[in-house]
Structure formats: C-alpha cells, structure tokens
C-alpha cells in the first residue's frame, strides 16, 4: 500500500520536484530525489522545545542511516513568523554543536516568508529559499564537499539562481 502523505508534505514534495528540481535551482537535488534518498518528514511540533526534539531525532537518523542523503524536516505548526524562524536557526546550530555534529551535518533554511538581508520582500531572489511551509533542510557536509568538487563552478549557483528568477519574474 502506498504511503499517505499529508497535504503539507505533498505540497513540499511537489515544490521540490517542480520548483527546485524543475528550475534546476539545486543541480544536485534531482539525482537524490529520483533515487528516493530525500527524506520528507512532517513534525507535529507546536513549540520550540518539541521542534528541537524532532530536529535531534532527525539529525541522529540522518547520521545513522546512509540510505538517507538529506532530510527536509517540515514544521508547519511552529515558527510561522520568519523573524522567529531566523532566530531559531541559532538554536539549531547549537543543537548540532551539542550533538558533536559540526562538520558532519548542516542546516539550510527554507520558509514561506524567507527574505535575504538587504532585499525587498517581493525580490525574486527570495524565492530560492521560499517554501510552502517552514522547514529545516539537513545536509551531510561530506556530500556538500563531494558536490562542490564535482561541479565546475559551485560558487556561481546562487548568482545564476538570482539572475534566473529575476528574469523569470520580470514583467513581460
């Protein structure tokens, strides 16, 4: 029997497939998505303490299970404000440090109201990190290093995405 996904989790999976992979915003995501190595998990956490607990569990699972390349921990019931979410990232980094996972796992941030410092709220480049629901993207640092070595110019990806999204969103 096929696994039932919540509407929230399905929206996130569709966003990854259609937006992130479909627009090649992350040139490494498609391969792992097709291989079934992206873990999509929704936590029922409704407060920061519960979210930290869920994050701790997912960090431990990612490190222990080599069949999981990356995890998207979706938390639709907590940190709905981008300011609160952004503040939480320090706690997430502190948890990684307390679990002795610095250099092993890092967190990338995605939020429906994501806004890069110094940009206007409607700036197209914010779309690179805007997701259907607040989430924490857990990445293996070793995989990031391998990806960086295999890509001809990994440092150009963010600028390419900004230019692409500005062009995509430009009035016609």
C-alpha positions as CSV (number, residue, x, y, z in Angstrom):
1,X,0.0,0.0,0.0
2,X,1.3,3.4,-0.9
3,X,2.3,5.8,1.9
4,X,-0.3,8.5,2.6
5,X,1.3,12.0,2.7
6,X,-0.3,14.9,4.4
7,X,-1.3,17.9,2.2
8,X,1.5,19.9,3.7
9,X,4.1,17.2,3.0
10,X,2.7,16.7,-0.5
11,X,3.0,20.4,-1.2
12,X,6.6,20.4,-0.1
13,X,7.4,17.3,-2.2
14,X,5.7,19.0,-5.2
15,X,7.6,22.2,-4.6
16,X,10.9,20.3,-4.5
17,X,10.1,18.4,-7.7
18,X,8.5,21.2,-9.7
19,X,10.3,24.3,-8.5
20,X,13.7,23.4,-7.0
21,X,14.4,20.5,-9.4
22,X,12.2,21.7,-12.3
23,X,14.0,25.1,-12.4
24,X,17.4,23.5,-11.6
25,X,17.9,25.8,-8.6
26,X,19.9,23.0,-6.9
27,X,21.7,20.9,-9.6
28,X,22.2,18.1,-7.1
29,X,18.6,17.6,-5.9
30,X,17.2,15.8,-8.8
31,X,19.5,12.8,-8.6
32,X,18.8,12.2,-5.0
33,X,15.1,12.8,-5.4
34,X,14.9,10.3,-8.2
35,X,16.9,7.8,-6.1
36,X,14.5,8.1,-3.2
37,X,17.2,9.4,-0.9
38,X,15.4,12.6,0.2
39,X,13.5,12.1,3.5
40,X,10.4,14.2,3.8
41,X,9.1,14.3,7.3
42,X,6.5,16.5,9.0
43,X,6.7,17.1,12.7
44,X,3.6,17.8,14.8
45,X,5.8,20.1,17.0
46,X,3.8,23.1,18.1
47,X,6.6,24.8,20.2
48,X,10.3,25.3,20.0
49,X,11.1,22.6,22.6
50,X,9.2,20.0,20.6
51,X,10.8,21.1,17.4
52,X,14.3,20.8,18.9
53,X,13.4,17.3,19.9
54,X,12.2,16.4,16.4
55,X,15.4,18.0,15.0
56,X,17.5,16.0,17.3
57,X,15.8,12.8,16.3
58,X,16.2,13.6,12.6
59,X,19.8,14.6,12.9
60,X,20.6,11.2,14.7
61,X,18.7,9.3,12.0
62,X,20.4,11.1,9.1
63,X,23.8,10.3,10.6
64,X,22.9,6.7,11.3
65,X,21.2,5.8,8.1
66,X,23.3,6.1,5.0
67,X,20.3,5.4,2.7
68,X,19.1,8.9,3.6
69,X,21.1,11.6,1.7
70,X,19.2,14.6,3.0
71,X,16.2,15.4,5.2
72,X,13.5,18.0,4.9
73,X,12.0,18.5,8.4
74,X,8.8,20.3,7.8
75,X,7.3,22.1,10.8
76,X,4.0,23.8,9.8
77,X,2.8,24.5,13.4
78,X,5.7,26.4,14.8
79,X,7.9,29.3,13.7
80,X,5.4,30.7,11.2
81,X,7.0,34.2,11.5
82,X,10.2,34.5,9.6
83,X,11.8,36.5,12.3
84,X,11.2,33.8,14.9
85,X,12.3,31.1,12.4
86,X,15.5,33.0,11.7
87,X,16.2,33.3,15.4
88,X,15.6,29.6,15.8
89,X,18.5,28.8,13.4
90,X,21.0,29.7,16.2
91,X,19.3,27.1,18.4
92,X,19.5,24.5,15.6
93,X,23.2,25.3,15.2
94,X,23.7,24.9,18.9
95,X,22.0,21.5,18.8
96,X,24.3,20.4,16.1
97,X,27.2,21.5,18.2
98,X,25.9,19.8,21.3
99,X,25.4,16.6,19.4
100,X,29.0,16.8,18.1
101,X,27.8,17.0,14.5
102,X,29.7,20.2,13.5
103,X,31.4,19.3,10.2
104,X,29.0,16.4,9.7
105,X,25.6,18.0,9.2
106,X,24.5,21.5,8.5
107,X,21.1,23.1,8.3
108,X,19.8,25.1,5.3
109,X,16.8,27.3,5.8
110,X,13.5,27.5,3.9
111,X,10.4,29.4,4.9
112,X,7.3,30.8,3.1
113,X,8.4,34.4,4.1
114,X,12.1,33.9,3.5
115,X,13.9,37.2,3.0
116,X,17.6,37.7,2.4
117,X,19.2,40.5,4.3
118,X,19.1,43.7,2.3
119,X,16.3,42.6,-0.1
120,X,12.8,43.9,-0.5
121,X,10.1,41.4,0.5
122,X,9.0,40.9,-3.1
123,X,12.5,40.5,-4.5
124,X,12.6,37.4,-6.8
125,X,15.8,36.1,-5.3
126,X,14.0,35.4,-2.1
127,X,12.1,32.7,-4.0
128,X,15.2,30.5,-3.9
129,X,14.5,29.9,-0.1
130,X,10.7,30.3,0.0
131,X,8.9,27.1,0.6
132,X,5.3,26.1,1.0
133,X,5.9,25.5,4.8
134,X,8.6,26.3,7.3
135,X,11.3,23.6,7.1
136,X,14.8,22.7,8.1
137,X,16.9,21.1,5.4
138,X,19.5,18.8,6.9
139,X,22.5,18.2,4.7
140,X,25.5,15.9,5.0
141,X,28.6,18.1,4.9
142,X,30.6,15.3,3.2
143,X,28.0,15.3,0.4
144,X,28.3,19.1,0.0
145,X,32.1,18.7,-0.4
146,X,31.7,16.0,-3.0
147,X,29.2,18.1,-4.9
148,X,31.5,21.1,-4.7
149,X,34.3,19.1,-6.2
150,X,32.2,17.7,-9.0
151,X,30.6,21.0,-10.1
152,X,32.6,23.3,-12.4
153,X,31.6,26.5,-10.5
154,X,29.5,25.8,-7.4
155,X,30.0,29.4,-6.2
156,X,28.2,30.6,-9.3
157,X,24.9,28.8,-8.4
158,X,23.4,31.4,-6.2
159,X,24.1,34.3,-8.6
160,X,22.8,32.1,-11.5
161,X,19.6,31.5,-9.5
162,X,19.1,35.2,-8.7
163,X,19.5,36.1,-12.4
164,X,17.3,33.3,-13.5
165,X,14.5,34.2,-11.0
166,X,14.7,37.9,-11.8
167,X,14.3,37.0,-15.5
168,X,11.5,34.5,-14.7
169,X,9.6,37.0,-12.6
170,X,10.2,40.0,-14.9
171,X,7.0,41.6,-16.3
172,X,6.5,40.6,-20.0
